[in-house]
Amino acid sequence: MHRRQLIQTGFAATAAASLGACATQPRQPAEPAYPIASDANAQAYTADELVAAGSRELGIAAEAMGSAIERIFADQGDRPTAYIAGEEGAGAAVVGLRYGRGALHMKDLSASQEVFWQGISVGWDVGGNASRVFTLCYGLYAPDAIYRRYPGVEGSAYLVGGVGVNYQRADGIVLAPVRTGVGLRLGANVGTMAYSRQRNILPF
């Protein structure tokens, strides 16, 4: 009888210790849905900051860049939380391909983050171009959220101050690329653009 009581006491002590460990161990928080409410407090770039950075990166006059930024702000608002500065090459003969590389800048990042993009399009579009690109990012609150596919209508691009602007949207994120360069192509076509951490040959 005494032996049975000892065994029962041992089991009880073990169970109590296990429960105590579970109580003291911090619970792992579930990954929040994107975007989250606190995202509204992310630091945004002002028009003056973007005009200065864009004119420097694209090598154009501040007046031309200012016209493009003014148009984008009128369409999308004045709270871009990031921008991408880079360059790309593209060509099309009904089916078009576009490849680019740049650096993502955010005020909360201590250093820029490398970004690659590749896209495919289909439409009434023939030609090629090599461009510098300056992309305003809306609704981007974490740098890794940029890596996804963005459906876009290239034919919606328009010229402002001698540069081309169009929009790409996915999951609450809006990208507004501003392009300038040799052979700026604004043909009517429909396609997608995928942003990735490394260069992908296939544009899918």
Short mmCIF file of the C-alpha atoms (twelve columns), coordinates in Angstrom:
data_MODEL
# 
_entry.id   MODEL 
# 
loop_
_atom_site.group_PDB 
_atom_site.id 
_atom_site.type_symbol 
_atom_site.label_atom_id 
_atom_site.label_alt_id 
_atom_site.label_comp_id 
_atom_site.label_asym_id 
_atom_site.label_seq_id 
_atom_site.Cartn_x 
_atom_site.Cartn_y 
_atom_site.Cartn_z 
_atom_site.pdbx_PDB_model_num 
ATOM 1   C CA . MET A 1   0.000  0.000  0.000   1 
ATOM 2   C CA . HIS A 2   2.811  2.318  0.890   1 
ATOM 3   C CA . ARG A 3   4.498  1.504  -2.407  1 
ATOM 4   C CA . ARG A 4   1.319  2.365  -4.368  1 
ATOM 5   C CA . GLN A 5   1.090  5.731  -2.633  1 
ATOM 6   C CA . LEU A 6   4.700  6.522  -3.559  1 
ATOM 7   C CA . ILE A 7   4.045  5.707  -7.214  1 
ATOM 8   C CA . GLN A 8   0.901  7.849  -7.256  1 
ATOM 9   C CA . THR A 9   2.776  10.704 -5.563  1 
ATOM 10  C CA . GLY A 10  5.549  10.475 -8.183  1 
ATOM 11  C CA . PHE A 11  3.056  10.659 -11.047 1 
ATOM 12  C CA . ALA A 12  1.376  13.680 -9.483  1 
ATOM 13  C CA . ALA A 13  4.680  15.499 -9.065  1 
ATOM 14  C CA . THR A 14  5.660  14.811 -12.665 1 
ATOM 15  C CA . ALA A 15  2.313  16.072 -13.959 1 
ATOM 16  C CA . ALA A 16  2.560  19.234 -11.850 1 
ATOM 17  C CA . ALA A 17  6.066  19.935 -13.133 1 
ATOM 18  C CA . SER A 18  4.908  19.505 -16.739 1 
ATOM 19  C CA . LEU A 19  1.988  21.844 -16.233 1 
ATOM 20  C CA . GLY A 20  4.252  24.414 -14.611 1 
ATOM 21  C CA . ALA A 21  6.671  24.304 -17.534 1 
ATOM 22  C CA . CYS A 22  3.826  24.824 -19.988 1 
ATOM 23  C CA . ALA A 23  2.541  27.754 -17.970 1 
ATOM 24  C CA . THR A 24  5.911  29.509 -17.869 1 
ATOM 25  C CA . GLN A 25  6.858  28.847 -21.490 1 
ATOM 26  C CA . PRO A 26  5.852  31.842 -23.656 1 
ATOM 27  C CA . ARG A 27  3.285  31.100 -26.319 1 
ATOM 28  C CA . GLN A 28  4.397  31.557 -29.899 1 
ATOM 29  C CA . PRO A 29  2.246  34.288 -31.448 1 
ATOM 30  C CA . ALA A 30  0.384  33.383 -34.594 1 
ATOM 31  C CA . GLU A 31  1.600  35.087 -37.750 1 
ATOM 32  C CA . PRO A 32  -0.630 38.141 -38.247 1 
ATOM 33  C CA . ALA A 33  -2.702 38.559 -41.346 1 
ATOM 34  C CA . TYR A 34  -1.203 41.034 -43.812 1 
ATOM 35  C CA . PRO A 35  -1.667 43.968 -43.642 1 
ATOM 36  C CA . ILE A 36  -2.145 44.622 -39.921 1 
ATOM 37  C CA . ALA A 37  -3.667 47.646 -38.196 1 
ATOM 38  C CA . SER A 38  -0.335 48.961 -36.880 1 
ATOM 39  C CA . ASP A 39  0.951  49.220 -40.448 1 
ATOM 40  C CA . ALA A 40  -0.723 52.621 -40.717 1 
ATOM 41  C CA . ASN A 41  2.078  54.010 -38.522 1 
ATOM 42  C CA . ALA A 42  4.851  53.083 -40.974 1 
ATOM 43  C CA . GLN A 43  7.108  55.947 -42.009 1 
ATOM 44  C CA . ALA A 44  6.269  57.387 -45.419 1 
ATOM 45  C CA . TYR A 45  8.285  59.400 -47.934 1 
ATOM 46  C CA . THR A 46  7.363  62.985 -48.751 1 
ATOM 47  C CA . ALA A 47  7.010  64.328 -52.275 1 
ATOM 48  C CA . ASP A 48  10.214 66.373 -51.910 1 
ATOM 49  C CA . GLU A 49  12.196 63.288 -50.817 1 
ATOM 50  C CA . LEU A 50  10.911 61.259 -53.778 1 
ATOM 51  C CA . VAL A 51  11.504 64.026 -56.313 1 
ATOM 52  C CA . ALA A 52  15.110 64.407 -55.122 1 
ATOM 53  C CA . ALA A 53  15.781 60.648 -55.106 1 
ATOM 54  C CA . GLY A 54  13.929 60.007 -58.376 1 
ATOM 55  C CA . SER A 55  15.603 62.766 -60.363 1 
ATOM 56  C CA . ARG A 56  18.997 61.578 -59.085 1 
ATOM 57  C CA . GLU A 57  18.365 57.896 -59.896 1 
ATOM 58  C CA . LEU A 58  16.751 58.480 -63.297 1 
ATOM 59  C CA . GLY A 59  19.096 61.298 -64.310 1 
ATOM 60  C CA . ILE A 60  16.276 63.684 -65.218 1 
ATOM 61  C CA . ALA A 61  15.330 67.208 -64.188 1 
ATOM 62  C CA . ALA A 62  13.503 67.693 -60.901 1 
ATOM 63  C CA . GLU A 63  10.646 69.372 -62.793 1 
ATOM 64  C CA . ALA A 64  9.992  66.245 -64.882 1 
ATOM 65  C CA . MET A 65  10.177 63.975 -61.844 1 
ATOM 66  C CA . GLY A 66  7.967  66.350 -59.890 1 
ATOM 67  C CA . SER A 67  5.259  66.113 -62.566 1 
ATOM 68  C CA . ALA A 68  5.280  62.300 -62.356 1 
ATOM 69  C CA . ILE A 69  5.218  62.297 -58.535 1 
ATOM 70  C CA . GLU A 70  2.374  64.819 -58.526 1 
ATOM 71  C CA . ARG A 71  0.317  62.604 -60.851 1 
ATOM 72  C CA . ILE A 72  0.968  59.470 -58.759 1 
ATOM 73  C CA . PHE A 73  0.093  61.281 -55.519 1 
ATOM 74  C CA . ALA A 74  -3.151 62.480 -57.106 1 
ATOM 75  C CA . ASP A 75  -4.009 58.893 -58.108 1 
ATOM 76  C CA . GLN A 76  -2.738 56.913 -55.107 1 
ATOM 77  C CA . GLY A 77  -2.251 59.304 -52.197 1 
ATOM 78  C CA . ASP A 78  0.756  60.796 -50.443 1 
ATOM 79  C CA . ARG A 79  1.962  57.878 -48.269 1 
ATOM 80  C CA . PRO A 80  4.410  55.700 -50.257 1 
ATOM 81  C CA . THR A 81  6.319  53.673 -47.661 1 
ATOM 82  C CA . ALA A 82  9.162  52.547 -49.940 1 
ATOM 83  C CA . TYR A 83  10.747 52.983 -53.350 1 
ATOM 84  C CA . ILE A 84  12.810 50.827 -55.705 1 
ATOM 85  C CA . ALA A 85  15.606 52.337 -57.789 1 
ATOM 86  C CA . GLY A 86  16.982 50.188 -60.607 1 
ATOM 87  C CA . GLU A 87  17.145 49.434 -64.307 1 
ATOM 88  C CA . GLU A 88  15.549 47.000 -66.716 1 
ATOM 89  C CA . GLY A 89  15.470 45.750 -70.275 1 
ATOM 90  C CA . ALA A 90  12.406 44.699 -72.248 1 
ATOM 91  C CA . GLY A 91  11.396 43.586 -75.707 1 
ATOM 92  C CA . ALA A 92  8.253  42.387 -77.452 1 
ATOM 93  C CA . ALA A 93  6.930  40.905 -80.666 1 
ATOM 94  C CA . VAL A 94  3.310  40.274 -79.590 1 
ATOM 95  C CA . VAL A 95  4.717  38.326 -76.608 1 
ATOM 96  C CA . GLY A 96  6.917  40.566 -74.467 1 
ATOM 97  C CA . LEU A 97  9.504  39.931 -71.773 1 
ATOM 98  C CA . ARG A 98  10.849 42.318 -69.143 1 
ATOM 99  C CA . TYR A 99  13.741 41.819 -66.701 1 
ATOM 100 C CA . GLY A 100 14.989 44.221 -64.056 1 
ATOM 101 C CA . ARG A 101 17.131 44.641 -60.983 1 
ATOM 102 C CA . GLY A 102 17.146 47.280 -58.277 1 
ATOM 103 C CA . ALA A 103 17.395 48.201 -54.619 1 
ATOM 104 C CA . LEU A 104 14.438 48.542 -52.255 1 
ATOM 105 C CA . HIS A 105 14.648 51.506 -49.863 1 
ATOM 106 C CA . MET A 106 12.550 51.946 -46.712 1 
ATOM 107 C CA . LYS A 107 13.033 54.419 -43.885 1 
ATOM 108 C CA . ASP A 108 12.979 51.581 -41.332 1 
ATOM 109 C CA . LEU A 109 15.732 49.638 -43.150 1 
ATOM 110 C CA . SER A 110 19.344 50.238 -42.171 1 
ATOM 111 C CA . ALA A 111 20.426 49.261 -45.704 1 
ATOM 112 C CA . SER A 112 18.766 48.774 -49.065 1 
ATOM 113 C CA . GLN A 113 17.528 45.329 -50.084 1 
ATOM 114 C CA . GLU A 114 18.209 43.816 -53.510 1 
ATOM 115 C CA . VAL A 115 15.172 43.053 -55.681 1 
ATOM 116 C CA . PHE A 116 14.817 41.341 -59.064 1 
ATOM 117 C CA . TRP A 117 11.761 41.356 -61.284 1 
ATOM 118 C CA . GLN A 118 10.695 39.560 -64.431 1 
ATOM 119 C CA . GLY A 119 7.479  39.708 -66.397 1 
ATOM 120 C CA . ILE A 120 5.662  38.509 -69.473 1 
ATOM 121 C CA . SER A 121 2.974  40.236 -71.531 1 
ATOM 122 C CA . VAL A 122 0.779  39.581 -74.555 1 
ATOM 123 C CA . GLY A 123 -0.784 42.211 -76.829 1 
ATOM 124 C CA . TRP A 124 -0.373 44.673 -79.675 1 
ATOM 125 C CA . ASP A 125 3.180  45.537 -78.803 1 
ATOM 126 C CA . VAL A 126 6.401  45.426 -80.847 1 
ATOM 127 C CA . GLY A 127 9.749  46.934 -79.907 1 
ATOM 128 C CA . GLY A 128 12.320 47.076 -77.153 1 
ATOM 129 C CA . ASN A 129 13.676 49.395 -74.519 1 
ATOM 130 C CA . ALA A 130 16.345 49.777 -71.859 1 
ATOM 131 C CA . SER A 131 15.153 51.913 -68.975 1 
ATOM 132 C CA . ARG A 132 15.999 53.269 -65.599 1 
ATOM 133 C CA . VAL A 133 13.156 52.634 -63.190 1 
ATOM 134 C CA . PHE A 134 12.053 54.419 -60.022 1 
ATOM 135 C CA . THR A 135 9.093  52.635 -58.385 1 
ATOM 136 C CA . LEU A 136 6.938  54.098 -55.623 1 
ATOM 137 C CA . CYS A 137 5.521  51.458 -53.257 1 
ATOM 138 C CA . TYR A 138 2.194  51.891 -51.453 1 
ATOM 139 C CA . GLY A 139 0.958  49.540 -48.736 1 
ATOM 140 C CA . LEU A 140 4.375  47.900 -48.334 1 
ATOM 141 C CA . TYR A 141 5.214  47.713 -44.616 1 
ATOM 142 C CA . ALA A 142 7.693  44.818 -44.536 1 
ATOM 143 C CA . PRO A 143 10.461 44.474 -47.148 1 
ATOM 144 C CA . ASP A 144 9.868  40.758 -47.758 1 
ATOM 145 C CA . ALA A 145 6.246  41.465 -48.739 1 
ATOM 146 C CA . ILE A 146 7.487  42.844 -52.080 1 
ATOM 147 C CA . TYR A 147 8.289  39.315 -53.290 1 
ATOM 148 C CA . ARG A 148 5.130  38.247 -55.132 1 
ATOM 149 C CA . ARG A 149 3.421  38.401 -58.507 1 
ATOM 150 C CA . TYR A 150 1.648  41.576 -59.620 1 
ATOM 151 C CA . PRO A 151 -0.888 41.461 -62.420 1 
ATOM 152 C CA . GLY A 152 -0.794 44.636 -64.482 1 
ATOM 153 C CA . VAL A 153 -2.056 46.243 -67.660 1 
ATOM 154 C CA . GLU A 154 0.940  47.760 -69.418 1 
ATOM 155 C CA . GLY A 155 -1.395 49.565 -71.811 1 
ATOM 156 C CA . SER A 156 -2.534 51.763 -68.909 1 
ATOM 157 C CA . ALA A 157 0.867  53.467 -68.893 1 
ATOM 158 C CA . TYR A 158 0.946  57.174 -69.648 1 
ATOM 159 C CA . LEU A 159 3.546  59.845 -70.240 1 
ATOM 160 C CA . VAL A 160 4.105  62.599 -67.681 1 
ATOM 161 C CA . GLY A 161 6.958  65.039 -68.159 1 
ATOM 162 C CA . GLY A 162 8.633  62.719 -70.662 1 
ATOM 163 C CA . VAL A 163 8.592  59.624 -68.408 1 
ATOM 164 C CA . GLY A 164 6.242  56.625 -68.419 1 
ATOM 165 C CA . VAL A 165 4.110  55.661 -65.417 1 
ATOM 166 C CA . ASN A 166 1.850  52.669 -64.805 1 
ATOM 167 C CA . TYR A 167 0.475  50.725 -61.816 1 
ATOM 168 C CA . GLN A 168 0.771  47.142 -60.541 1 
ATOM 169 C CA . ARG A 169 -1.475 45.865 -57.736 1 
ATOM 170 C CA . ALA A 170 -1.582 42.738 -55.545 1 
ATOM 171 C CA . ASP A 171 -2.852 41.998 -52.010 1 
ATOM 172 C CA . GLY A 172 -3.223 45.639 -50.996 1 
ATOM 173 C CA . ILE A 173 0.194  46.659 -52.360 1 
ATOM 174 C CA . VAL A 174 0.380  49.155 -55.231 1 
ATOM 175 C CA . LEU A 175 3.582  49.698 -57.210 1 
ATOM 176 C CA . ALA A 176 3.974  52.753 -59.448 1 
ATOM 177 C CA . PRO A 177 7.025  52.353 -61.722 1 
ATOM 178 C CA . VAL A 178 8.355  55.533 -63.346 1 
ATOM 179 C CA . ARG A 179 10.472 54.680 -66.406 1 
ATOM 180 C CA . THR A 180 12.771 56.669 -68.634 1 
ATOM 181 C CA . GLY A 181 15.321 55.491 -71.156 1 
ATOM 182 C CA . VAL A 182 16.050 54.525 -74.729 1 
ATOM 183 C CA . GLY A 183 13.043 53.259 -76.661 1 
ATOM 184 C CA . LEU A 184 10.400 53.834 -73.987 1 
ATOM 185 C CA . ARG A 185 7.648  51.350 -74.950 1 
ATOM 186 C CA . LEU A 186 3.996  52.030 -74.199 1 
ATOM 187 C CA . GLY A 187 2.217  49.516 -76.394 1 
ATOM 188 C CA . ALA A 188 -1.142 48.060 -75.390 1 
ATOM 189 C CA . ASN A 189 -0.609 44.712 -73.694 1 
ATOM 190 C CA . VAL A 190 -1.671 42.705 -70.641 1 
ATOM 191 C CA . GLY A 191 0.778  40.865 -68.438 1 
ATOM 192 C CA . THR A 192 2.171  40.145 -64.993 1 
ATOM 193 C CA . MET A 193 5.336  41.088 -63.101 1 
ATOM 194 C CA . ALA A 194 6.990  38.872 -60.473 1 
ATOM 195 C CA . TYR A 195 9.405  40.288 -57.881 1 
ATOM 196 C CA . SER A 196 11.954 37.897 -56.370 1 
ATOM 197 C CA . ARG A 197 15.081 37.667 -54.214 1 
ATOM 198 C CA . GLN A 198 17.176 36.301 -57.071 1 
ATOM 199 C CA . ARG A 199 17.288 36.406 -60.855 1 
ATOM 200 C CA . ASN A 200 14.833 34.017 -62.506 1 
ATOM 201 C CA . ILE A 201 15.190 33.261 -66.213 1 
ATOM 202 C CA . LEU A 202 11.593 32.106 -66.571 1 
ATOM 203 C CA . PRO A 203 9.241  35.090 -66.209 1 
ATOM 204 C CA . PHE A 204 6.512  33.063 -64.466 1 
# 
